[in-house]
Amino acid sequence: MDRQFNLAGQHLARAGVNRKIAATVESFVLVPFLLRGTNLISLVLERAIQKLAVPGIAGFEPPLSLPDIHERMFWHPRHTSDQAHIWLRDRISEAAASIARVE
């Protein structure tokens, strides 16, 4: 019980959904491979299911609506004018924008 639920997990808990968590992973990318050959289910980002076509694994809409995930960048104000930091923030913003355009 020392786990902190992600946004979807918090939403499910508030909705009264009790989950039996068999495993946790650091990345959604691993989930389809761990599910193969089991009767387990998982919440996974829609774009992960679309990109990771794993034989024997199917994606479905959840039976209740879940909130959208909005990513944000935060940094200490002292880095706002740092050229290397600006460069990194710009690359992250460009990568995020290209993902949003694809979907």
Gaussian input, Z-matrix of N, CA and C with variables (Angstrom, degrees):
# hf/3-21g

backbone

0 1
 N
 C     1     B1
 C     2     B2     1     A1
 N     3     B3     2     A2     1     D1
 C     4     B4     3     A3     2     D2
 C     5     B5     4     A4     3     D3
 N     6     B6     5     A5     4     D4
 C     7     B7     6     A6     5     D5
 C     8     B8     7     A7     6     D6
 N     9     B9     8     A8     7     D7
 C    10    B10     9     A9     8     D8
 C    11    B11    10    A10     9     D9
 N    12    B12    11    A11    10    D10
 C    13    B13    12    A12    11    D11
 C    14    B14    13    A13    12    D12
 N    15    B15    14    A14    13    D13
 C    16    B16    15    A15    14    D14
 C    17    B17    16    A16    15    D15
 N    18    B18    17    A17    16    D16
 C    19    B19    18    A18    17    D17
 C    20    B20    19    A19    18    D18
 N    21    B21    20    A20    19    D19
 C    22    B22    21    A21    20    D20
 C    23    B23    22    A22    21    D21
 N    24    B24    23    A23    22    D22
 C    25    B25    24    A24    23    D23
 C    26    B26    25    A25    24    D24
 N    27    B27    26    A26    25    D25
 C    28    B28    27    A27    26    D26
 C    29    B29    28    A28    27    D27
 N    30    B30    29    A29    28    D28
 C    31    B31    30    A30    29    D29
 C    32    B32    31    A31    30    D30
 N    33    B33    32    A32    31    D31
 C    34    B34    33    A33    32    D32
 C    35    B35    34    A34    33    D33
 N    36    B36    35    A35    34    D34
 C    37    B37    36    A36    35    D35
 C    38    B38    37    A37    36    D36
 N    39    B39    38    A38    37    D37
 C    40    B40    39    A39    38    D38
 C    41    B41    40    A40    39    D39
 N    42    B42    41    A41    40    D40
 C    43    B43    42    A42    41    D41
 C    44    B44    43    A43    42    D42
 N    45    B45    44    A44    43    D43
 C    46    B46    45    A45    44    D44
 C    47    B47    46    A46    45    D45
 N    48    B48    47    A47    46    D46
 C    49    B49    48    A48    47    D47
 C    50    B50    49    A49    48    D48
 N    51    B51    50    A50    49    D49
 C    52    B52    51    A51    50    D50
 C    53    B53    52    A52    51    D51
 N    54    B54    53    A53    52    D52
 C    55    B55    54    A54    53    D53
 C    56    B56    55    A55    54    D54
 N    57    B57    56    A56    55    D55
 C    58    B58    57    A57    56    D56
 C    59    B59    58    A58    57    D57
 N    60    B60    59    A59    58    D58
 C    61    B61    60    A60    59    D59
 C    62    B62    61    A61    60    D60
 N    63    B63    62    A62    61    D61
 C    64    B64    63    A63    62    D62
 C    65    B65    64    A64    63    D63
 N    66    B66    65    A65    64    D64
 C    67    B67    66    A66    65    D65
 C    68    B68    67    A67    66    D66
 N    69    B69    68    A68    67    D67
 C    70    B70    69    A69    68    D68
 C    71    B71    70    A70    69    D69
 N    72    B72    71    A71    70    D70
 C    73    B73    72    A72    71    D71
 C    74    B74    73    A73    72    D72
 N    75    B75    74    A74    73    D73
 C    76    B76    75    A75    74    D74
 C    77    B77    76    A76    75    D75
 N    78    B78    77    A77    76    D76
 C    79    B79    78    A78    77    D77
 C    80    B80    79    A79    78    D78
 N    81    B81    80    A80    79    D79
 C    82    B82    81    A81    80    D80
 C    83    B83    82    A82    81    D81
 N    84    B84    83    A83    82    D82
 C    85    B85    84    A84    83    D83
 C    86    B86    85    A85    84    D84
 N    87    B87    86    A86    85    D85
 C    88    B88    87    A87    86    D86
 C    89    B89    88    A88    87    D87
 N    90    B90    89    A89    88    D88
 C    91    B91    90    A90    89    D89
 C    92    B92    91    A91    90    D90
 N    93    B93    92    A92    91    D91
 C    94    B94    93    A93    92    D92
 C    95    B95    94    A94    93    D93
 N    96    B96    95    A95    94    D94
 C    97    B97    96    A96    95    D95
 C    98    B98    97    A97    96    D96
 N    99    B99    98    A98    97    D97
 C   100   B100    99    A99    98    D98
 C   101   B101   100   A100    99    D99
 N   102   B102   101   A101   100   D100
 C   103   B103   102   A102   101   D101
 C   104   B104   103   A103   102   D102
 N   105   B105   104   A104   103   D103
 C   106   B106   105   A105   104   D104
 C   107   B107   106   A106   105   D105
 N   108   B108   107   A107   106   D106
 C   109   B109   108   A108   107   D107
 C   110   B110   109   A109   108   D108
 N   111   B111   110   A110   109   D109
 C   112   B112   111   A111   110   D110
 C   113   B113   112   A112   111   D111
 N   114   B114   113   A113   112   D112
 C   115   B115   114   A114   113   D113
 C   116   B116   115   A115   114   D114
 N   117   B117   116   A116   115   D115
 C   118   B118   117   A117   116   D116
 C   119   B119   118   A118   117   D117
 N   120   B120   119   A119   118   D118
 C   121   B121   120   A120   119   D119
 C   122   B122   121   A121   120   D120
 N   123   B123   122   A122   121   D121
 C   124   B124   123   A123   122   D122
 C   125   B125   124   A124   123   D123
 N   126   B126   125   A125   124   D124
 C   127   B127   126   A126   125   D125
 C   128   B128   127   A127   126   D126
 N   129   B129   128   A128   127   D127
 C   130   B130   129   A129   128   D128
 C   131   B131   130   A130   129   D129
 N   132   B132   131   A131   130   D130
 C   133   B133   132   A132   131   D131
 C   134   B134   133   A133   132   D132
 N   135   B135   134   A134   133   D133
 C   136   B136   135   A135   134   D134
 C   137   B137   136   A136   135   D135
 N   138   B138   137   A137   136   D136
 C   139   B139   138   A138   137   D137
 C   140   B140   139   A139   138   D138
 N   141   B141   140   A140   139   D139
 C   142   B142   141   A141   140   D140
 C   143   B143   142   A142   141   D141
 N   144   B144   143   A143   142   D142
 C   145   B145   144   A144   143   D143
 C   146   B146   145   A145   144   D144
 N   147   B147   146   A146   145   D145
 C   148   B148   147   A147   146   D146
 C   149   B149   148   A148   147   D147
 N   150   B150   149   A149   148   D148
 C   151   B151   150   A150   149   D149
 C   152   B152   151   A151   150   D150
 N   153   B153   152   A152   151   D151
 C   154   B154   153   A153   152   D152
 C   155   B155   154   A154   153   D153
 N   156   B156   155   A155   154   D154
 C   157   B157   156   A156   155   D155
 C   158   B158   157   A157   156   D156
 N   159   B159   158   A158   157   D157
 C   160   B160   159   A159   158   D158
 C   161   B161   160   A160   159   D159
 N   162   B162   161   A161   160   D160
 C   163   B163   162   A162   161   D161
 C   164   B164   163   A163   162   D162
 N   165   B165   164   A164   163   D163
 C   166   B166   165   A165   164   D164
 C   167   B167   166   A166   165   D165
 N   168   B168   167   A167   166   D166
 C   169   B169   168   A168   167   D167
 C   170   B170   169   A169   168   D168
 N   171   B171   170   A170   169   D169
 C   172   B172   171   A171   170   D170
 C   173   B173   172   A172   171   D171
 N   174   B174   173   A173   172   D172
 C   175   B175   174   A174   173   D173
 C   176   B176   175   A175   174   D174
 N   177   B177   176   A176   175   D175
 C   178   B178   177   A177   176   D176
 C   179   B179   178   A178   177   D177
 N   180   B180   179   A179   178   D178
 C   181   B181   180   A180   179   D179
 C   182   B182   181   A181   180   D180
 N   183   B183   182   A182   181   D181
 C   184   B184   183   A183   182   D182
 C   185   B185   184   A184   183   D183
 N   186   B186   185   A185   184   D184
 C   187   B187   186   A186   185   D185
 C   188   B188   187   A187   186   D186
 N   189   B189   188   A188   187   D187
 C   190   B190   189   A189   188   D188
 C   191   B191   190   A190   189   D189
 N   192   B192   191   A191   190   D190
 C   193   B193   192   A192   191   D191
 C   194   B194   193   A193   192   D192
 N   195   B195   194   A194   193   D193
 C   196   B196   195   A195   194   D194
 C   197   B197   196   A196   195   D195
 N   198   B198   197   A197   196   D196
 C   199   B199   198   A198   197   D197
 C   200   B200   199   A199   198   D198
 N   201   B201   200   A200   199   D199
 C   202   B202   201   A201   200   D200
 C   203   B203   202   A202   201   D201
 N   204   B204   203   A203   202   D202
 C   205   B205   204   A204   203   D203
 C   206   B206   205   A205   204   D204
 N   207   B207   206   A206   205   D205
 C   208   B208   207   A207   206   D206
 C   209   B209   208   A208   207   D207
 N   210   B210   209   A209   208   D208
 C   211   B211   210   A210   209   D209
 C   212   B212   211   A211   210   D210
 N   213   B213   212   A212   211   D211
 C   214   B214   213   A213   212   D212
 C   215   B215   214   A214   213   D213
 N   216   B216   215   A215   214   D214
 C   217   B217   216   A216   215   D215
 C   218   B218   217   A217   216   D216
 N   219   B219   218   A218   217   D217
 C   220   B220   219   A219   218   D218
 C   221   B221   220   A220   219   D219
 N   222   B222   221   A221   220   D220
 C   223   B223   222   A222   221   D221
 C   224   B224   223   A223   222   D222
 N   225   B225   224   A224   223   D223
 C   226   B226   225   A225   224   D224
 C   227   B227   226   A226   225   D225
 N   228   B228   227   A227   226   D226
 C   229   B229   228   A228   227   D227
 C   230   B230   229   A229   228   D228
 N   231   B231   230   A230   229   D229
 C   232   B232   231   A231   230   D230
 C   233   B233   232   A232   231   D231
 N   234   B234   233   A233   232   D232
 C   235   B235   234   A234   233   D233
 C   236   B236   235   A235   234   D234
 N   237   B237   236   A236   235   D235
 C   238   B238   237   A237   236   D236
 C   239   B239   238   A238   237   D237
 N   240   B240   239   A239   238   D238
 C   241   B241   240   A240   239   D239
 C   242   B242   241   A241   240   D240
 N   243   B243   242   A242   241   D241
 C   244   B244   243   A243   242   D242
 C   245   B245   244   A244   243   D243
 N   246   B246   245   A245   244   D244
 C   247   B247   246   A246   245   D245
 C   248   B248   247   A247   246   D246
 N   249   B249   248   A248   247   D247
 C   250   B250   249   A249   248   D248
 C   251   B251   250   A250   249   D249
 N   252   B252   251   A251   250   D250
 C   253   B253   252   A252   251   D251
 C   254   B254   253   A253   252   D252
 N   255   B255   254   A254   253   D253
 C   256   B256   255   A255   254   D254
 C   257   B257   256   A256   255   D255
 N   258   B258   257   A257   256   D256
 C   259   B259   258   A258   257   D257
 C   260   B260   259   A259   258   D258
 N   261   B261   260   A260   259   D259
 C   262   B262   261   A261   260   D260
 C   263   B263   262   A262   261   D261
 N   264   B264   263   A263   262   D262
 C   265   B265   264   A264   263   D263
 C   266   B266   265   A265   264   D264
 N   267   B267   266   A266   265   D265
 C   268   B268   267   A267   266   D266
 C   269   B269   268   A268   267   D267
 N   270   B270   269   A269   268   D268
 C   271   B271   270   A270   269   D269
 C   272   B272   271   A271   270   D270
 N   273   B273   272   A272   271   D271
 C   274   B274   273   A273   272   D272
 C   275   B275   274   A274   273   D273
 N   276   B276   275   A275   274   D274
 C   277   B277   276   A276   275   D275
 C   278   B278   277   A277   276   D276
 N   279   B279   278   A278   277   D277
 C   280   B280   279   A279   278   D278
 C   281   B281   280   A280   279   D279
 N   282   B282   281   A281   280   D280
 C   283   B283   282   A282   281   D281
 C   284   B284   283   A283   282   D282
 N   285   B285   284   A284   283   D283
 C   286   B286   285   A285   284   D284
 C   287   B287   286   A286   285   D285
 N   288   B288   287   A287   286   D286
 C   289   B289   288   A288   287   D287
 C   290   B290   289   A289   288   D288
 N   291   B291   290   A290   289   D289
 C   292   B292   291   A291   290   D290
 C   293   B293   292   A292   291   D291
 N   294   B294   293   A293   292   D292
 C   295   B295   294   A294   293   D293
 C   296   B296   295   A295   294   D294
 N   297   B297   296   A296   295   D295
 C   298   B298   297   A297   296   D296
 C   299   B299   298   A298   297   D297
 N   300   B300   299   A299   298   D298
 C   301   B301   300   A300   299   D299
 C   302   B302   301   A301   300   D300
 N   303   B303   302   A302   301   D301
 C   304   B304   303   A303   302   D302
 C   305   B305   304   A304   303   D303
 N   306   B306   305   A305   304   D304
 C   307   B307   306   A306   305   D305
 C   308   B308   307   A307   306   D306

   B1=1.4509
   B2=1.5284
   B3=1.3293
   B4=1.4591
   B5=1.5283
   B6=1.3361
   B7=1.4580
   B8=1.5231
   B9=1.2978
   B10=1.4576
   B11=1.5143
   B12=1.3151
   B13=1.4540
   B14=1.5172
   B15=1.3256
   B16=1.4562
   B17=1.5281
   B18=1.3125
   B19=1.4594
   B20=1.5236
   B21=1.3290
   B22=1.4648
   B23=1.5257
   B24=1.3264
   B25=1.4593
   B26=1.5200
   B27=1.3255
   B28=1.4616
   B29=1.5310
   B30=1.3182
   B31=1.4614
   B32=1.5362
   B33=1.3232
   B34=1.4651
   B35=1.5252
   B36=1.3191
   B37=1.4654
   B38=1.5242
   B39=1.3299
   B40=1.4641
   B41=1.5216
   B42=1.3489
   B43=1.4676
   B44=1.5333
   B45=1.3367
   B46=1.4630
   B47=1.5134
   B48=1.3314
   B49=1.4721
   B50=1.5228
   B51=1.3168
   B52=1.4628
   B53=1.5213
   B54=1.3131
   B55=1.4622
   B56=1.5149
   B57=1.3157
   B58=1.4571
   B59=1.5274
   B60=1.3216
   B61=1.4635
   B62=1.5242
   B63=1.3326
   B64=1.4633
   B65=1.5239
   B66=1.3289
   B67=1.4669
   B68=1.5164
   B69=1.3054
   B70=1.4566
   B71=1.5275
   B72=1.3206
   B73=1.4623
   B74=1.5185
   B75=1.3041
   B76=1.4593
   B77=1.5259
   B78=1.3344
   B79=1.4554
   B80=1.5242
   B81=1.3318
   B82=1.4638
   B83=1.5216
   B84=1.3206
   B85=1.4629
   B86=1.5263
   B87=1.3113
   B88=1.4575
   B89=1.5252
   B90=1.3232
   B91=1.4632
   B92=1.5282
   B93=1.3413
   B94=1.4650
   B95=1.5314
   B96=1.3078
   B97=1.4621
   B98=1.5265
   B99=1.3183
   B100=1.4639
   B101=1.5184
   B102=1.3139
   B103=1.4607
   B104=1.5293
   B105=1.3157
   B106=1.4707
   B107=1.5148
   B108=1.3373
   B109=1.4594
   B110=1.5167
   B111=1.3462
   B112=1.4635
   B113=1.5243
   B114=1.3281
   B115=1.4620
   B116=1.5379
   B117=1.3239
   B118=1.4555
   B119=1.5256
   B120=1.3359
   B121=1.4673
   B122=1.5205
   B123=1.3212
   B124=1.4647
   B125=1.5116
   B126=1.3050
   B127=1.4569
   B128=1.5214
   B129=1.3194
   B130=1.4624
   B131=1.5247
   B132=1.3167
   B133=1.4578
   B134=1.5241
   B135=1.3137
   B136=1.4612
   B137=1.5242
   B138=1.3332
   B139=1.4621
   B140=1.5249
   B141=1.3341
   B142=1.4636
   B143=1.5210
   B144=1.3280
   B145=1.4669
   B146=1.5259
   B147=1.3342
   B148=1.4660
   B149=1.5171
   B150=1.3142
   B151=1.4684
   B152=1.5256
   B153=1.3210
   B154=1.4643
   B155=1.5194
   B156=1.2876
   B157=1.4601
   B158=1.5314
   B159=1.3274
   B160=1.4613
   B161=1.5257
   B162=1.3297
   B163=1.4619
   B164=1.5283
   B165=1.3337
   B166=1.4612
   B167=1.5114
   B168=1.3212
   B169=1.4697
   B170=1.5290
   B171=1.3336
   B172=1.4600
   B173=1.5172
   B174=1.3180
   B175=1.4555
   B176=1.5146
   B177=1.3148
   B178=1.4608
   B179=1.5261
   B180=1.3076
   B181=1.4599
   B182=1.5241
   B183=1.3287
   B184=1.4720
   B185=1.5271
   B186=1.3176
   B187=1.4708
   B188=1.5289
   B189=1.3184
   B190=1.4579
   B191=1.5164
   B192=1.3120
   B193=1.4600
   B194=1.5259
   B195=1.3080
   B196=1.4635
   B197=1.5203
   B198=1.3188
   B199=1.4774
   B200=1.5203
   B201=1.3211
   B202=1.4603
   B203=1.5250
   B204=1.3140
   B205=1.4577
   B206=1.5218
   B207=1.3097
   B208=1.4645
   B209=1.5253
   B210=1.3159
   B211=1.4604
   B212=1.5251
   B213=1.3115
   B214=1.4544
   B215=1.5276
   B216=1.3325
   B217=1.4631
   B218=1.5287
   B219=1.2999
   B220=1.4586
   B221=1.5195
   B222=1.3145
   B223=1.4569
   B224=1.5148
   B225=1.2918
   B226=1.4611
   B227=1.5262
   B228=1.3343
   B229=1.4748
   B230=1.5307
   B231=1.3157
   B232=1.4742
   B233=1.5325
   B234=1.3363
   B235=1.4691
   B236=1.5313
   B237=1.3222
   B238=1.4668
   B239=1.5225
   B240=1.3040
   B241=1.4723
   B242=1.5232
   B243=1.3082
   B244=1.4613
   B245=1.5294
   B246=1.3338
   B247=1.4659
   B248=1.5356
   B249=1.3138
   B250=1.4675
   B251=1.5245
   B252=1.3124
   B253=1.4614
   B254=1.5306
   B255=1.3286
   B256=1.4696
   B257=1.5245
   B258=1.3233
   B259=1.4670
   B260=1.5346
   B261=1.3248
   B262=1.4565
   B263=1.5296
   B264=1.3190
   B265=1.4678
   B266=1.5251
   B267=1.3223
   B268=1.4669
   B269=1.5243
   B270=1.3503
   B271=1.4698
   B272=1.5305
   B273=1.3247
   B274=1.4676
   B275=1.5264
   B276=1.3235
   B277=1.4707
   B278=1.5258
   B279=1.3352
   B280=1.4673
   B281=1.5255
   B282=1.3254
   B283=1.4623
   B284=1.5248
   B285=1.3197
   B286=1.4688
   B287=1.5230
   B288=1.3157
   B289=1.4657
   B290=1.5203
   B291=1.3370
   B292=1.4724
   B293=1.5321
   B294=1.3286
   B295=1.4669
   B296=1.5196
   B297=1.3180
   B298=1.4668
   B299=1.5272
   B300=1.3418
   B301=1.4698
   B302=1.5163
   B303=1.3223
   B304=1.4712
   B305=1.5029
   B306=1.3226
   B307=1.4619
   B308=1.4610
   A1=112.03
   A2=117.85
   A3=119.53
   A4=111.98
   A5=117.74
   A6=121.40
   A7=110.33
   A8=115.36
   A9=119.93
   A10=106.89
   A11=116.44
   A12=120.60
   A13=111.07
   A14=115.03
   A15=119.95
   A16=108.36
   A17=116.73
   A18=121.16
   A19=111.93
   A20=117.45
   A21=120.75
   A22=110.65
   A23=117.49
   A24=121.38
   A25=112.10
   A26=116.45
   A27=120.72
   A28=110.44
   A29=115.90
   A30=120.81
   A31=110.52
   A32=117.23
   A33=120.52
   A34=111.23
   A35=117.41
   A36=120.88
   A37=110.59
   A38=117.07
   A39=120.38
   A40=111.67
   A41=116.26
   A42=120.96
   A43=111.54
   A44=116.96
   A45=120.79
   A46=114.54
   A47=116.81
   A48=120.66
   A49=108.26
   A50=116.49
   A51=121.63
   A52=108.89
   A53=115.85
   A54=120.19
   A55=109.63
   A56=115.65
   A57=121.52
   A58=105.49
   A59=116.34
   A60=121.09
   A61=108.88
   A62=115.52
   A63=121.19
   A64=111.73
   A65=116.53
   A66=120.39
   A67=109.05
   A68=116.02
   A69=120.84
   A70=107.95
   A71=115.53
   A72=120.52
   A73=108.67
   A74=116.08
   A75=121.35
   A76=112.71
   A77=117.11
   A78=119.85
   A79=110.42
   A80=115.65
   A81=120.56
   A82=111.82
   A83=117.01
   A84=121.40
   A85=111.16
   A86=117.98
   A87=121.75
   A88=113.71
   A89=117.39
   A90=121.52
   A91=114.08
   A92=120.67
   A93=118.64
   A94=113.36
   A95=116.40
   A96=119.87
   A97=111.68
   A98=117.24
   A99=121.35
   A100=111.74
   A101=117.70
   A102=120.91
   A103=112.98
   A104=115.63
   A105=119.85
   A106=110.85
   A107=116.23
   A108=121.69
   A109=114.32
   A110=117.83
   A111=121.28
   A112=109.45
   A113=115.62
   A114=119.83
   A115=110.38
   A116=116.82
   A117=122.18
   A118=110.91
   A119=115.53
   A120=121.87
   A121=108.36
   A122=115.86
   A123=120.22
   A124=109.92
   A125=115.27
   A126=120.74
   A127=107.10
   A128=115.84
   A129=120.96
   A130=107.29
   A131=116.31
   A132=119.44
   A133=109.95
   A134=116.34
   A135=121.17
   A136=112.34
   A137=117.04
   A138=118.56
   A139=112.04
   A140=117.59
   A141=119.62
   A142=110.28
   A143=116.98
   A144=120.42
   A145=110.16
   A146=116.30
   A147=120.25
   A148=111.91
   A149=117.09
   A150=121.18
   A151=112.76
   A152=117.79
   A153=121.52
   A154=110.21
   A155=116.47
   A156=120.44
   A157=108.22
   A158=116.19
   A159=121.74
   A160=107.77
   A161=118.71
   A162=120.54
   A163=111.26
   A164=115.20
   A165=120.60
   A166=114.32
   A167=117.50
   A168=121.31
   A169=107.96
   A170=116.11
   A171=121.40
   A172=109.67
   A173=116.16
   A174=121.51
   A175=110.40
   A176=116.65
   A177=123.13
   A178=109.08
   A179=115.70
   A180=120.65
   A181=108.25
   A182=118.06
   A183=119.46
   A184=110.47
   A185=117.95
   A186=120.75
   A187=113.84
   A188=118.44
   A189=121.24
   A190=108.43
   A191=115.68
   A192=118.42
   A193=110.51
   A194=114.63
   A195=121.93
   A196=108.49
   A197=117.25
   A198=119.10
   A199=111.53
   A200=115.19
   A201=120.35
   A202=109.14
   A203=115.68
   A204=121.72
   A205=107.92
   A206=116.45
   A207=121.80
   A208=107.79
   A209=115.08
   A210=120.65
   A211=109.56
   A212=115.95
   A213=121.92
   A214=109.69
   A215=115.68
   A216=120.63
   A217=108.37
   A218=115.04
   A219=121.28
   A220=108.08
   A221=116.77
   A222=120.83
   A223=108.84
   A224=114.56
   A225=120.38
   A226=108.18
   A227=117.45
   A228=120.31
   A229=114.29
   A230=117.32
   A231=117.73
   A232=111.98
   A233=118.02
   A234=121.31
   A235=112.93
   A236=116.87
   A237=120.13
   A238=112.70
   A239=118.55
   A240=121.82
   A241=113.56
   A242=118.07
   A243=122.07
   A244=109.52
   A245=116.92
   A246=121.33
   A247=113.12
   A248=116.76
   A249=119.46
   A250=110.43
   A251=116.28
   A252=120.98
   A253=110.62
   A254=116.30
   A255=120.85
   A256=109.76
   A257=116.49
   A258=120.90
   A259=110.39
   A260=117.09
   A261=120.68
   A262=111.01
   A263=118.04
   A264=120.91
   A265=110.70
   A266=116.65
   A267=120.47
   A268=111.36
   A269=117.35
   A270=119.82
   A271=111.04
   A272=116.65
   A273=120.34
   A274=110.07
   A275=117.29
   A276=121.28
   A277=111.43
   A278=116.59
   A279=120.38
   A280=111.10
   A281=116.53
   A282=119.92
   A283=110.71
   A284=117.21
   A285=120.70
   A286=110.83
   A287=116.90
   A288=120.15
   A289=111.29
   A290=117.30
   A291=119.31
   A292=110.88
   A293=117.26
   A294=120.30
   A295=109.36
   A296=117.68
   A297=121.69
   A298=110.98
   A299=117.70
   A300=120.96
   A301=111.61
   A302=117.17
   A303=121.71
   A304=110.75
   A305=117.25
   A306=121.36
   A307=108.31
   D1=8.76
   D2=178.92
   D3=-85.37
   D4=3.71
   D5=-179.57
   D6=-77.07
   D7=142.52
   D8=171.69
   D9=-100.41
   D10=123.28
   D11=-177.89
   D12=-69.83
   D13=146.12
   D14=172.81
   D15=-74.10
   D16=-178.24
   D17=-176.74
   D18=-56.81
   D19=-46.40
   D20=-179.83
   D21=-64.86
   D22=-41.03
   D23=178.42
   D24=-62.61
   D25=-39.66
   D26=177.12
   D27=-63.97
   D28=-42.09
   D29=179.53
   D30=-63.64
   D31=-44.49
   D32=178.73
   D33=-62.65
   D34=-40.91
   D35=179.27
   D36=-62.32
   D37=-43.20
   D38=177.81
   D39=-63.68
   D40=-30.59
   D41=179.34
   D42=-81.25
   D43=-1.36
   D44=178.21
   D45=84.43
   D46=15.10
   D47=178.94
   D48=-85.26
   D49=118.42
   D50=176.87
   D51=-94.93
   D52=122.37
   D53=-178.33
   D54=-106.12
   D55=147.89
   D56=171.29
   D57=-106.05
   D58=105.16
   D59=-175.30
   D60=-87.42
   D61=116.59
   D62=-178.86
   D63=-90.31
   D64=-29.07
   D65=-178.00
   D66=-159.06
   D67=154.27
   D68=172.10
   D69=-126.14
   D70=151.10
   D71=179.96
   D72=-133.37
   D73=160.83
   D74=-179.62
   D75=-83.26
   D76=-15.67
   D77=-175.52
   D78=-144.35
   D79=139.07
   D80=175.00
   D81=-60.00
   D82=-24.06
   D83=-178.12
   D84=-59.80
   D85=-31.53
   D86=-177.80
   D87=-77.72
   D88=-24.33
   D89=-169.93
   D90=-56.78
   D91=-50.69
   D92=-177.34
   D93=-58.00
   D94=-34.12
   D95=-178.80
   D96=-73.28
   D97=-31.77
   D98=177.72
   D99=-76.81
   D100=-27.80
   D101=-178.95
   D102=-77.44
   D103=-27.88
   D104=-176.01
   D105=-54.15
   D106=129.33
   D107=177.34
   D108=80.71
   D109=9.78
   D110=178.68
   D111=-122.50
   D112=174.65
   D113=173.68
   D114=-103.86
   D115=20.68
   D116=-178.62
   D117=-82.47
   D118=157.02
   D119=173.84
   D120=-129.00
   D121=163.45
   D122=179.86
   D123=-152.34
   D124=152.93
   D125=167.43
   D126=-84.93
   D127=129.41
   D128=-178.37
   D129=-137.63
   D130=146.01
   D131=175.50
   D132=-58.00
   D133=137.85
   D134=-177.61
   D135=-55.68
   D136=-41.83
   D137=-178.27
   D138=-67.29
   D139=-25.69
   D140=177.00
   D141=-68.36
   D142=-42.38
   D143=178.31
   D144=-63.90
   D145=-40.31
   D146=-179.69
   D147=-64.90
   D148=-38.62
   D149=-175.94
   D150=-84.53
   D151=-29.61
   D152=-175.51
   D153=-105.18
   D154=80.57
   D155=178.38
   D156=-76.87
   D157=104.21
   D158=-179.29
   D159=-111.12
   D160=121.39
   D161=179.65
   D162=-54.28
   D163=134.86
   D164=178.39
   D165=87.03
   D166=-0.77
   D167=179.54
   D168=-118.81
   D169=128.57
   D170=179.75
   D171=-120.49
   D172=148.83
   D173=177.10
   D174=-106.11
   D175=140.12
   D176=179.31
   D177=-137.00
   D178=155.59
   D179=173.11
   D180=-66.63
   D181=141.40
   D182=176.80
   D183=-66.72
   D184=154.15
   D185=-177.33
   D186=-71.48
   D187=-10.33
   D188=173.57
   D189=-136.04
   D190=154.26
   D191=-176.61
   D192=-72.27
   D193=143.49
   D194=178.41
   D195=-120.69
   D196=150.60
   D197=-179.22
   D198=-68.62
   D199=149.53
   D200=174.40
   D201=-67.26
   D202=152.87
   D203=176.73
   D204=-99.95
   D205=128.57
   D206=177.99
   D207=-118.64
   D208=120.32
   D209=-179.94
   D210=-88.51
   D211=146.90
   D212=179.10
   D213=-139.27
   D214=155.43
   D215=173.01
   D216=-108.67
   D217=139.43
   D218=175.26
   D219=-131.95
   D220=146.85
   D221=175.66
   D222=-153.97
   D223=161.07
   D224=178.50
   D225=-70.10
   D226=139.02
   D227=-178.28
   D228=-55.22
   D229=-26.82
   D230=-178.67
   D231=-66.75
   D232=-15.90
   D233=-179.94
   D234=-95.05
   D235=-2.78
   D236=-174.96
   D237=-57.31
   D238=-38.43
   D239=-177.64
   D240=-98.63
   D241=-1.60
   D242=-179.94
   D243=-68.40
   D244=122.52
   D245=-174.49
   D246=-61.39
   D247=-40.41
   D248=178.46
   D249=-65.60
   D250=-39.42
   D251=179.53
   D252=-67.21
   D253=-41.52
   D254=176.55
   D255=-60.08
   D256=-44.80
   D257=179.49
   D258=-58.78
   D259=-47.08
   D260=-179.29
   D261=-63.70
   D262=-44.48
   D263=178.82
   D264=-60.84
   D265=-40.64
   D266=178.45
   D267=-63.05
   D268=-42.63
   D269=179.13
   D270=-64.13
   D271=-41.22
   D272=178.83
   D273=-64.45
   D274=-43.25
   D275=178.61
   D276=-61.83
   D277=-42.45
   D278=178.72
   D279=-63.83
   D280=-43.29
   D281=179.26
   D282=-63.03
   D283=-43.34
   D284=179.28
   D285=-64.46
   D286=-40.81
   D287=179.26
   D288=-64.79
   D289=-37.65
   D290=179.99
   D291=-68.65
   D292=-34.49
   D293=176.72
   D294=-67.13
   D295=-43.44
   D296=-179.12
   D297=-63.09
   D298=-35.79
   D299=179.21
   D300=-67.90
   D301=-35.44
   D302=-177.94
   D303=-67.03
   D304=-38.00
   D305=-175.98
   D306=-77.98

